[in-house]
């Protein structure tokens, strides 16, 4: 297997609010490592930037943190397609993340997704 590294703009992982027709976004830019080509699995997810007034900023997410679990799908190992689907939320829904701070401590977060 080969290691592929790419930048994923999570603000593009969105869903449409059925009533308003507006995008619901997390609001982070991350450096995502993945292993595999046809069915890649996420090997790392480091937050590089948090957009102002975004659900991520309001939840306390900061640059330098690592996402180590998305809705209990652990990283490394979470299939990229599953992570993308798990992050699709409607406005008002909760996204559960487990973050790792730069000092190694872990921080569980519940992010209320909304249009911003």
N, C-alpha and C positions, 0 to 999 in steps of 0.2 A: 504494500500500500504506500501511497505517496501522501505527503503532508501538503495541504493547500492552505494558504493564508490569504484572507481577503478582508476588506473593510465592509462592514454591514451598517447601513444607516437605518437604525431601528425606527426612526420617524417614518420610514416607508412601510413598516409593518403596521398596517392599519386595518380598520374595519369601517364600514359605513353605518352611521346611525340611521336606521330605517326611516325614522320620522323626519329628521332634519336633513338627511342626505349629506352630512358633514363627516369628515374623517376623525377617527379617534386615534390618538397617537401617544406613545410612551414619552418620547422626547429626549432620546439619548443617541449619541453617536458612539459606536463601539468598535473595537478591534476584535474580530472573531476568528479563531483558528478552527479549522475543520479537517477531518481525516476521511478520505474516501471520495469517490467521484460520482457514482450513480446514486448512492444512498449515504451522503456524508453525515458524519456525526460530529457534533461540536466538541472541540478539545479545550477551548478556552474562550472567555468572553470578558474583555476588559473595557470598562466604560472610559471613554476619552473625553466626552463633552456632554453636558446636560443643558438642554435648552431652557431659557428663562420662562417662568410661569407654566411650565409643562407639568403633567402629572408626576413625572420623575422628580423634578425639583421640589414639588410640594410634598412628596413622600420622604425627602431627605437624601436622595441618591446624589453622590458626588463623583467627579472624575477620579480615576484611580481604583475605584472599587471593582471587584470581579463578581459577575453573576455566576453562582455555582449551582443554582437550581431555579428552574422555571416551572411553577405549578408541580413541584416534586419530581420533575424530570432532571436528573443530576447531570452536571457538567464537570468533568468530561463524560461523554457517552450519550448525551441526549441527541437523538436524530434531528437534524436541522429542520426537516419538514414538520416534525412534531412540535419543536420549539416555536416555529412560525405559527402553527395552528393554535397552540396554547396561548400565544401572545395576542391573538385576535380577540378583542373584547369590544362590547358595545359600551356606550357612554353610561357610566354609573356602575359598571361591573368591576369586580376586584381582580387584580393580577397579583398572585403570590410569588414573591421572589425570595431567594436566599442569597445574600451578598457576603463577600469576604472583603474586609477592610485591608488596607496595606499592612497593618500590624498582625494580620492573620486571624483576628477576631471575626466571628460570624454575626450577621445581622438579618433576621427575618423581617420582611417588609410586606405589607399589603398596600398595593397601589390602586387607588380609585381612578379608573380610566375615565377621561372625559375629553371633550373638544376644547382646544385652547388656541 
